Amino acid sequence: MRYLLFASILLDNYSAIHLINSKDLLKLESFIKVAYNKCIKANSFSFLILEYSKKVIKKALNSIASLNLKDLILSNIVIIKGFYINIIFEA
């Protein structure tokens, strides 16, 4: 059974990386395999990072100072299979 918020995305203002549980969520195209064991720790659990990716969402941001829409660039996206919630940071 899937967790209730499995396909949801939370916005976090503290993280240094984006955590997602599925490559399909952001339609990621290119991946960098992790060469050595790297983990994310949450409570008493450790989740193995499988791959890194980057996503550019064209014309996603609006600015008060400019009428032009800007691209949203998400760097340091990590795919963690089995992670319950997807977290995108705002910094």
C-alpha positions, 0 to 999 in steps of 0.5 A, spaced: 500 500 500 502 506 498 503 512 503 497 517 503 502 523 501 507 519 496 505 523 490 505 530 494 511 535 494 512 539 501 516 545 500 522 546 505 526 552 507 531 548 510 534 543 506 540 543 501 537 538 497 531 536 493 528 529 495 524 525 491 521 518 491 520 517 483 524 519 477 517 520 474 514 525 479 518 531 475 519 527 469 527 527 470 531 526 463 538 525 465 541 522 472 548 521 475 549 515 479 552 515 486 559 512 485 559 510 493 554 509 498 551 516 500 545 516 505 540 521 508 538 520 515 531 521 517 529 519 525 533 512 526 532 510 518 538 511 513 535 511 506 540 510 500 541 515 495 541 512 488 542 517 483 542 525 482 539 529 477 537 536 475 531 539 472 529 546 469 522 548 469 521 553 463 518 560 465 515 558 472 517 564 476 514 571 476 517 577 478 514 583 481 521 587 478 520 584 471 514 582 466 519 576 464 518 569 466 524 566 469 526 559 469 526 555 475 532 550 476 532 545 481 539 542 482 541 537 487 535 532 486 536 526 489 532 519 488 530 515 494 526 509 492 521 508 498 521 515 501 514 517 503 514 524 501 517 529 496 521 535 499 523 541 494 527 546 498 526 554 496 533 557 497 
